[in-house]
Amino acid sequence: MPIFEECKYIAVYRDGRDTLMSWANHRGAMRPEVIEFMNASGTPDGLRPLPPWDGDMDELFDQWSNDCSSITHLASWGPLRHEGFA
């Protein structure tokens, strides 16, 4: 995202529990060929492959918290708060 000094930015997020459950719904609905396509497309760009998921919520939570948690993303805005970010 481009950052412009003359602008103010506000970070707005959903509750982390809600994002985890949405991720579970998305993962449960993903067809194997879609996961294969995503992995083939993202690996050359340095993204880790998305592993298969068998419905184990503990496993999904670990993967979500390490790789795609909105809470982790929100925390990345913290260092910018002194530069006009809210």
MMTF fields as JSON, N, C-alpha, C and O atoms, coordinates in Angstrom:
{
  "mmtfVersion": "1.0.0",
  "mmtfProducer": "UNKNOWN",
  "numBonds": 343,
  "numAtoms": 344,
  "numGroups": 86,
  "numChains": 1,
  "numModels": 1,
  "chainsPerModel": [1],
  "groupsPerChain": [86],
  "chainIdList": ["A"],
  "bondAtomList": [4, 2, 8, 6, 12, 10, 16, 14, 20, 18, 24, 22, 28, 26, 32, 30, 36, 34, 40, 38, 44, 42, 48, 46, 52, 50, 56, 54, 60, 58, 64, 62, 68, 66, 72, 70, 76, 74, 80, 78, 84, 82, 88, 86, 92, 90, 96, 94, 100, 98, 104, 102, 108, 106, 112, 110, 116, 114, 120, 118, 124, 122, 128, 126, 132, 130, 136, 134, 140, 138, 144, 142, 148, 146, 152, 150, 156, 154, 160, 158, 164, 162, 168, 166, 172, 170, 176, 174, 180, 178, 184, 182, 188, 186, 192, 190, 196, 194, 200, 198, 204, 202, 208, 206, 212, 210, 216, 214, 220, 218, 224, 222, 228, 226, 232, 230, 236, 234, 240, 238, 244, 242, 248, 246, 252, 250, 256, 254, 260, 258, 264, 262, 268, 266, 272, 270, 276, 274, 280, 278, 284, 282, 288, 286, 292, 290, 296, 294, 300, 298, 304, 302, 308, 306, 312, 310, 316, 314, 320, 318, 324, 322, 328, 326, 332, 330, 336, 334, 340, 338],
  "bondOrderList": [1, 1, 1, 1, 1, 1, 1, 1, 1, 1, 1, 1, 1, 1, 1, 1, 1, 1, 1, 1, 1, 1, 1, 1, 1, 1, 1, 1, 1, 1, 1, 1, 1, 1, 1, 1, 1, 1, 1, 1, 1, 1, 1, 1, 1, 1, 1, 1, 1, 1, 1, 1, 1, 1, 1, 1, 1, 1, 1, 1, 1, 1, 1, 1, 1, 1, 1, 1, 1, 1, 1, 1, 1, 1, 1, 1, 1, 1, 1, 1, 1, 1, 1, 1, 1],
  "groupList": [{"groupName": "MET", "atomNameList": ["N", "CA", "C", "O"], "elementList": ["N", "C", "C", "O"], "formalChargeList": [0, 0, 0, 0], "bondAtomList": [1, 0, 2, 1, 3, 2], "bondOrderList": [1, 1, 2], "singleLetterCode": "M", "chemCompType": "L-PEPTIDE LINKING"}, {"groupName": "PRO", "atomNameList": ["N", "CA", "C", "O"], "elementList": ["N", "C", "C", "O"], "formalChargeList": [0, 0, 0, 0], "bondAtomList": [1, 0, 2, 1, 3, 2], "bondOrderList": [1, 1, 2], "singleLetterCode": "P", "chemCompType": "L-PEPTIDE LINKING"}, {"groupName": "ILE", "atomNameList": ["N", "CA", "C", "O"], "elementList": ["N", "C", "C", "O"], "formalChargeList": [0, 0, 0, 0], "bondAtomList": [1, 0, 2, 1, 3, 2], "bondOrderList": [1, 1, 2], "singleLetterCode": "I", "chemCompType": "L-PEPTIDE LINKING"}, {"groupName": "PHE", "atomNameList": ["N", "CA", "C", "O"], "elementList": ["N", "C", "C", "O"], "formalChargeList": [0, 0, 0, 0], "bondAtomList": [1, 0, 2, 1, 3, 2], "bondOrderList": [1, 1, 2], "singleLetterCode": "F", "chemCompType": "L-PEPTIDE LINKING"}, {"groupName": "GLU", "atomNameList": ["N", "CA", "C", "O"], "elementList": ["N", "C", "C", "O"], "formalChargeList": [0, 0, 0, 0], "bondAtomList": [1, 0, 2, 1, 3, 2], "bondOrderList": [1, 1, 2], "singleLetterCode": "E", "chemCompType": "L-PEPTIDE LINKING"}, {"groupName": "CYS", "atomNameList": ["N", "CA", "C", "O"], "elementList": ["N", "C", "C", "O"], "formalChargeList": [0, 0, 0, 0], "bondAtomList": [1, 0, 2, 1, 3, 2], "bondOrderList": [1, 1, 2], "singleLetterCode": "C", "chemCompType": "L-PEPTIDE LINKING"}, {"groupName": "LYS", "atomNameList": ["N", "CA", "C", "O"], "elementList": ["N", "C", "C", "O"], "formalChargeList": [0, 0, 0, 0], "bondAtomList": [1, 0, 2, 1, 3, 2], "bondOrderList": [1, 1, 2], "singleLetterCode": "K", "chemCompType": "L-PEPTIDE LINKING"}, {"groupName": "TYR", "atomNameList": ["N", "CA", "C", "O"], "elementList": ["N", "C", "C", "O"], "formalChargeList": [0, 0, 0, 0], "bondAtomList": [1, 0, 2, 1, 3, 2], "bondOrderList": [1, 1, 2], "singleLetterCode": "Y", "chemCompType": "L-PEPTIDE LINKING"}, {"groupName": "ALA", "atomNameList": ["N", "CA", "C", "O"], "elementList": ["N", "C", "C", "O"], "formalChargeList": [0, 0, 0, 0], "bondAtomList": [1, 0, 2, 1, 3, 2], "bondOrderList": [1, 1, 2], "singleLetterCode": "A", "chemCompType": "L-PEPTIDE LINKING"}, {"groupName": "VAL", "atomNameList": ["N", "CA", "C", "O"], "elementList": ["N", "C", "C", "O"], "formalChargeList": [0, 0, 0, 0], "bondAtomList": [1, 0, 2, 1, 3, 2], "bondOrderList": [1, 1, 2], "singleLetterCode": "V", "chemCompType": "L-PEPTIDE LINKING"}, {"groupName": "ARG", "atomNameList": ["N", "CA", "C", "O"], "elementList": ["N", "C", "C", "O"], "formalChargeList": [0, 0, 0, 0], "bondAtomList": [1, 0, 2, 1, 3, 2], "bondOrderList": [1, 1, 2], "singleLetterCode": "R", "chemCompType": "L-PEPTIDE LINKING"}, {"groupName": "ASP", "atomNameList": ["N", "CA", "C", "O"], "elementList": ["N", "C", "C", "O"], "formalChargeList": [0, 0, 0, 0], "bondAtomList": [1, 0, 2, 1, 3, 2], "bondOrderList": [1, 1, 2], "singleLetterCode": "D", "chemCompType": "L-PEPTIDE LINKING"}, {"groupName": "GLY", "atomNameList": ["N", "CA", "C", "O"], "elementList": ["N", "C", "C", "O"], "formalChargeList": [0, 0, 0, 0], "bondAtomList": [1, 0, 2, 1, 3, 2], "bondOrderList": [1, 1, 2], "singleLetterCode": "G", "chemCompType": "PEPTIDE LINKING"}, {"groupName": "THR", "atomNameList": ["N", "CA", "C", "O"], "elementList": ["N", "C", "C", "O"], "formalChargeList": [0, 0, 0, 0], "bondAtomList": [1, 0, 2, 1, 3, 2], "bondOrderList": [1, 1, 2], "singleLetterCode": "T", "chemCompType": "L-PEPTIDE LINKING"}, {"groupName": "LEU", "atomNameList": ["N", "CA", "C", "O"], "elementList": ["N", "C", "C", "O"], "formalChargeList": [0, 0, 0, 0], "bondAtomList": [1, 0, 2, 1, 3, 2], "bondOrderList": [1, 1, 2], "singleLetterCode": "L", "chemCompType": "L-PEPTIDE LINKING"}, {"groupName": "SER", "atomNameList": ["N", "CA", "C", "O"], "elementList": ["N", "C", "C", "O"], "formalChargeList": [0, 0, 0, 0], "bondAtomList": [1, 0, 2, 1, 3, 2], "bondOrderList": [1, 1, 2], "singleLetterCode": "S", "chemCompType": "L-PEPTIDE LINKING"}, {"groupName": "TRP", "atomNameList": ["N", "CA", "C", "O"], "elementList": ["N", "C", "C", "O"], "formalChargeList": [0, 0, 0, 0], "bondAtomList": [1, 0, 2, 1, 3, 2], "bondOrderList": [1, 1, 2], "singleLetterCode": "W", "chemCompType": "L-PEPTIDE LINKING"}, {"groupName": "ASN", "atomNameList": ["N", "CA", "C", "O"], "elementList": ["N", "C", "C", "O"], "formalChargeList": [0, 0, 0, 0], "bondAtomList": [1, 0, 2, 1, 3, 2], "bondOrderList": [1, 1, 2], "singleLetterCode": "N", "chemCompType": "L-PEPTIDE LINKING"}, {"groupName": "HIS", "atomNameList": ["N", "CA", "C", "O"], "elementList": ["N", "C", "C", "O"], "formalChargeList": [0, 0, 0, 0], "bondAtomList": [1, 0, 2, 1, 3, 2], "bondOrderList": [1, 1, 2], "singleLetterCode": "H", "chemCompType": "L-PEPTIDE LINKING"}, {"groupName": "GLN", "atomNameList": ["N", "CA", "C", "O"], "elementList": ["N", "C", "C", "O"], "formalChargeList": [0, 0, 0, 0], "bondAtomList": [1, 0, 2, 1, 3, 2], "bondOrderList": [1, 1, 2], "singleLetterCode": "Q", "chemCompType": "L-PEPTIDE LINKING"}],
  "groupTypeList": [0, 1, 2, 3, 4, 4, 5, 6, 7, 2, 8, 9, 7, 10, 11, 12, 10, 11, 13, 14, 0, 15, 16, 8, 17, 18, 10, 12, 8, 0, 10, 1, 4, 9, 2, 4, 3, 0, 17, 8, 15, 12, 13, 1, 11, 12, 14, 10, 1, 14, 1, 1, 16, 11, 12, 11, 0, 11, 4, 14, 3, 11, 19, 16, 15, 17, 11, 5, 15, 15, 2, 13, 18, 14, 8, 15, 16, 12, 1, 14, 10, 18, 4, 12, 3, 8],
  "groupIdList": [1, 2, 3, 4, 5, 6, 7, 8, 9, 10, 11, 12, 13, 14, 15, 16, 17, 18, 19, 20, 21, 22, 23, 24, 25, 26, 27, 28, 29, 30, 31, 32, 33, 34, 35, 36, 37, 38, 39, 40, 41, 42, 43, 44, 45, 46, 47, 48, 49, 50, 51, 52, 53, 54, 55, 56, 57, 58, 59, 60, 61, 62, 63, 64, 65, 66, 67, 68, 69, 70, 71, 72, 73, 74, 75, 76, 77, 78, 79, 80, 81, 82, 83, 84, 85, 86],
  "secStructList": [7, 7, 7, 7, 6, 6, 7, 7, 5, 7, 7, 7, 7, 7, 7, 2, 2, 2, 2, 2, 2, 2, 2, 2, 2, 2, 2, 2, 2, 7, 7, 2, 2, 2, 2, 2, 2, 2, 2, 2, 2, 2, 4, 4, 4, 6, 7, 7, 7, 7, 7, 7, 7, 7, 1, 7, 2, 2, 2, 2, 2, 2, 2, 2, 2, 2, 2, 6, 7, 2, 2, 2, 2, 2, 2, 6, 6, 4, 4, 4, 4, 4, 4, 6, 5, 7],
  "xCoordList": [0.847, 0.0, 0.889, 1.792, 0.649, 1.447, 1.101, -0.055, 2.097, 1.92, 2.174, 3.224, 1.205, 1.323, 1.348, 0.465, 2.349, 2.506, 1.311, 0.995, 0.645, -0.465, -1.773, -2.792, -1.75, -2.949, -2.88, -1.799, -4.04, -4.163, -4.689, -5.494, -4.243, -4.656, -5.267, -4.756, -6.348, -7.012, -7.07, -7.553, -6.578, -6.625, -7.87, -8.048, -8.724, -9.96, -9.947, -9.696, -10.214, -10.138, -11.339, -11.992, -11.613, -12.633, -12.017, -10.796, -12.868, -12.435, -11.668, -12.117, -10.517, -9.681, -10.388, -10.117, -11.298, -12.04, -12.916, -13.063, -13.495, -14.341, -13.515, -13.953, -12.316, -11.489, -11.025, -10.924, -10.741, -10.353, -11.49, -11.254, -12.703, -13.83, -14.106, -14.484, -13.921, -14.057, -13.006, -13.294, -11.773, -10.704, -11.048, -10.804, -11.611, -12.029, -13.084, -13.023, -14.046, -15.074, -14.462, -14.828, -13.525, -12.857, -12.062, -12.147, -11.282, -10.455, -11.309, -10.969, -12.401, -13.281, -13.922, -14.258, -14.098, -14.756, -13.773, -14.194, -12.47, -11.488, -11.33, -11.095, -11.466, -11.252, -9.748, -8.974, -9.33, -7.894, -7.21, -6.062, -7.898, -7.273, -7.052, -6.123, -7.889, -7.696, -6.461, -5.658, -6.314, -5.136, -3.872, -2.868, -3.909, -2.756, -2.4, -1.226, -3.416, -3.186, -2.581, -1.619, -3.147, -2.62, -1.177, -0.335, -0.889, 0.474, 1.447, 2.548, 1.035, 1.897, 2.118, 3.19, 1.11, 1.218, 2.035, 2.776, 1.915, 2.561, 3.974, 4.764, 4.311, 5.64, 6.761, 7.755, 6.649, 7.727, 7.927, 9.009, 6.892, 6.999, 7.458, 7.488, 7.815, 8.32, 7.272, 7.589, 6.026, 4.988, 5.075, 5.343, 4.843, 4.832, 3.581, 2.516, 3.705, 2.524, 1.464, 1.784, 0.234, -0.891, -1.065, -1.358, -0.891, -0.992, -2.439, -3.361, -2.639, -4.01, -4.572, -3.815, -5.883, -6.525, -7.612, -8.465, -7.575, -8.533, -9.662, -10.421, -9.777, -10.842, -10.402, -11.208, -9.15, -8.624, -8.456, -7.573, -9.308, -9.277, -8.004, -7.533, -7.436, -6.179, -5.066, -4.285, -5.01, -4.015, -4.236, -3.286, -5.487, -5.797, -5.459, -4.949, -5.735, -5.403, -3.9, -3.471, -3.107, -1.651, -1.201, -0.388, -1.727, -1.361, -1.824, -1.078, -3.033, -3.587, -2.778, -2.442, -2.463, -1.755, -0.328, 0.223, 0.287, 1.653, 1.721, 2.672, 0.738, 0.847, -0.097, 0.266, -1.291, -2.255, -3.177, -4.265, -2.77, -3.621, -3.775, -2.788, -5.002, -5.219, -4.621, -4.287, -4.486, -3.892, -2.423, -1.937, -1.718, -0.315, -0.209, 0.668, -1.108, -1.096, -1.387, -0.723, -2.364, -2.69, -1.482, -1.202, -0.776, 0.399, 1.477, 2.27, 1.513, 2.533, 2.321, 3.243, 1.124, 0.864, 1.362, 1.523, 1.607, 2.055, 3.254, 3.212, 4.317, 5.488, 5.217, 5.991, 4.14, 3.818, 2.962, 2.689, 2.534, 1.576, 2.144, 1.375, 3.464, 4.07, 4.218, 4.68, 3.82, 3.92, 2.542, 2.353, 1.592, 0.266, -0.727, -1.793, -0.411, -1.331, -2.12, -1.591, -3.368, -4.204, -4.698, -5.422],
  "yCoordList": [-1.169, 0.0, 1.227, 1.337, 2.152, 3.383, 4.218, 4.277, 4.848, 5.695, 7.138, 7.455, 8.012, 9.421, 10.234, 10.085, 11.088, 11.866, 12.775, 13.044, 13.249, 14.187, 13.484, 14.145, 12.178, 11.419, 10.844, 10.626, 10.607, 9.868, 8.483, 8.331, 7.476, 6.106, 5.537, 5.759, 4.812, 4.175, 2.676, 2.258, 1.88, 0.429, -0.087, 0.146, -0.787, -1.336, -2.84, -3.293, -3.605, -5.058, -5.727, -5.179, -6.935, -7.801, -8.489, -8.573, -8.97, -9.767, -10.987, -11.653, -11.279, -12.388, -13.729, -14.578, -13.927, -15.2, -15.341, -16.43, -14.224, -14.23, -14.521, -15.268, -13.931, -14.182, -15.633, -16.217, -16.221, -17.633, -18.512, -19.427, -18.252, -19.07, -18.866, -19.809, -17.657, -17.433, -18.223, -18.815, -18.229, -18.991, -20.482, -21.168, -20.98, -22.392, -22.674, -23.709, -21.772, -21.957, -21.95, -22.764, -21.027, -20.977, -22.248, -22.844, -22.656, -23.857, -25.096, -25.942, -25.204, -26.357, -26.43, -27.517, -25.287, -25.245, -25.293, -25.421, -25.193, -25.176, -26.56, -27.553, -26.591, -27.833, -28.078, -27.126, -29.341, -29.646, -28.989, -28.559, -28.906, -28.295, -26.795, -26.233, -26.147, -24.723, -24.541, -23.636, -25.4, -25.331, -25.594, -24.904, -26.577, -26.86, -25.642, -25.293, -24.992, -23.805, -22.677, -22.035, -22.437, -21.372, -21.662, -20.765, -22.902, -23.255, -23.073, -22.552, -23.503, -23.352, -21.889, -21.519, -21.054, -19.626, -18.87, -17.953, -19.234, -18.477, -18.893, -18.073, -20.147, -20.648, -19.881, -19.56, -19.569, -18.802, -17.41, -16.833, -16.882, -15.572, -15.679, -14.678, -16.881, -17.061, -17.392, -17.462, -17.599, -17.958, -19.442, -20.266, -19.766, -21.18, -21.848, -21.232, -23.104, -23.816, -23.965, -24.139, -23.895, -24.11, -25.614, -26.309, -26.127, -27.574, -28.043, -27.251, -29.323, -29.853, -29.713, -29.66, -29.654, -29.512, -30.555, -30.701, -31.283, -32.374, -32.004, -32.875, -30.722, -30.289, -30.117, -29.717, -30.408, -30.272, -28.789, -28.125, -28.27, -26.844, -26.445, -25.32, -27.332, -27.005, -26.782, -25.837, -27.657, -27.531, -26.24, -25.521, -25.962, -24.752, -23.505, -22.531, -23.52, -22.37, -22.11, -20.963, -23.156, -22.984, -22.379, -21.455, -22.899, -22.384, -20.939, -20.1, -20.649, -19.288, -18.306, -17.219, -18.685, -17.753, -17.515, -16.439, -18.502, -18.33, -17.626, -16.89, -17.839, -17.389, -16.272, -15.46, -16.207, -15.264, -14.594, -14.143, -14.526, -13.913, -12.414, -11.71, -11.936, -10.491, -9.757, -8.577, -10.438, -9.817, -9.504, -8.441, -10.417, -10.179, -9.006, -8.154, -8.968, -7.869, -6.538, -5.538, -6.521, -5.296, -4.82, -3.622, -5.729, -5.353, -4.701, -3.905, -5.028, -4.441, -2.942, -2.237, -2.451, -1.018, -0.245, 0.973, -0.931, -0.264, 0.652, 1.793, 0.201, 1.062, 2.328, 3.283, 2.346, 3.507, 4.542, 5.607, 4.248, 5.129, 6.537, 7.491, 6.686, 8.013, 8.786, 9.927, 8.152, 8.805, 9.191, 9.276, 9.422, 9.863, 8.761, 9.003, 7.541, 6.436, 6.264, 6.457, 5.906, 5.706, 4.283, 3.906],
  "zCoordList": [0.0, 0.0, 0.0, 0.83, -0.917, -0.901, 0.331, 0.752, 0.887, 2.062, 1.646, 1.087, 1.922, 1.589, 2.877, 3.722, 3.034, 4.262, 4.533, 5.691, 3.485, 3.666, 4.061, 4.265, 4.167, 4.501, 5.906, 6.454, 6.472, 7.735, 7.397, 6.477, 8.132, 7.891, 9.159, 10.256, 9.008, 10.134, 9.841, 8.789, 10.776, 10.627, 11.345, 12.541, 10.607, 11.154, 10.916, 9.799, 11.953, 11.846, 12.476, 13.364, 11.991, 12.604, 13.811, 13.941, 14.677, 15.819, 15.301, 14.367, 15.904, 15.466, 15.469, 14.621, 16.422, 16.456, 15.222, 14.667, 14.803, 13.617, 12.365, 11.49, 12.277, 11.095, 11.049, 9.97, 12.214, 12.243, 11.735, 10.946, 12.169, 11.721, 10.232, 9.537, 9.746, 8.3, 7.54, 6.5, 8.068, 7.427, 7.416, 6.424, 8.514, 8.572, 7.5, 6.837, 7.323, 6.293, 4.896, 4.048, 4.658, 3.352, 3.094, 2.02, 4.103, 3.929, 3.698, 2.871, 4.416, 4.257, 2.89, 2.421, 2.241, 0.933, -0.234, -1.384, 0.04, -1.047, -1.668, -0.979, -2.984, -3.713, -3.848, -3.942, -3.859, -3.96, -5.159, -5.052, -6.292, -7.471, -7.286, -7.866, -6.493, -6.2, -5.323, -5.552, -4.325, -3.453, -4.274, -4.097, -5.165, -6.029, -6.876, -7.004, -7.454, -8.28, -7.442, -7.864, -6.25, -5.379, -4.992, -5.013, -4.64, -4.255, -5.424, -5.247, -6.609, -7.781, -8.13, -8.61, -7.893, -8.214, -7.175, -7.528, -5.904, -4.843, -4.514, -4.045, -4.749, -4.391, -5.09, -4.438, -6.396, -7.041, -6.419, -6.523, -5.779, -5.127, -3.68, -2.964, -3.244, -1.887, -0.846, 0.342, -1.26, -0.3, 0.019, -0.855, 1.283, 1.662, 1.113, 1.061, 0.705, 0.198, 1.287, 2.463, 0.887, 1.79, 1.955, 0.981, 3.169, 3.351, 3.28, 3.472, 3.006, 3.041, 4.452, 5.422, 4.566, 5.874, 6.011, 5.135, 7.122, 7.339, 8.302, 8.727, 8.647, 9.545, 10.989, 11.828, 11.299, 12.662, 12.992, 12.449, 13.888, 14.225, 14.965, 14.799, 15.775, 16.456, 15.435, 15.542, 14.459, 13.393, 12.596, 12.285, 12.277, 11.52, 12.326, 11.771, 13.627, 14.468, 14.448, 14.32, 14.572, 14.545, 13.222, 13.2, 12.127, 10.808, 10.65, 10.146, 11.073, 10.973, 11.809, 11.34, 13.048, 13.924, 13.455, 13.691, 12.79, 12.302, 10.955, 10.692, 10.108, 8.725, 8.301, 7.451, 8.866, 8.275, 9.283, 8.923, 10.499, 11.511, 11.271, 11.055, 11.309, 11.186, 12.378, 12.274, 13.497, 14.683, 14.422, 14.808, 13.774, 13.424, 12.458, 12.597, 11.478, 10.517, 11.208, 10.934, 12.092, 12.827, 13.632, 13.669, 14.269, 15.064, 14.206, 14.709, 12.92, 12.044, 11.845, 11.432, 12.132, 12.003, 13.226, 13.157, 14.336, 15.561, 15.38, 15.839, 14.732, 14.566, 13.747, 13.819, 12.979, 12.145, 12.867, 12.313, 14.093, 14.769, 14.997, 15.113, 15.062, 15.263, 13.96, 13.949, 12.87, 11.564, 11.024, 9.811, 11.908, 11.49, 11.263, 10.695, 11.693, 11.537, 12.828, 13.923, 12.689, 13.873, 13.911, 14.833]
}
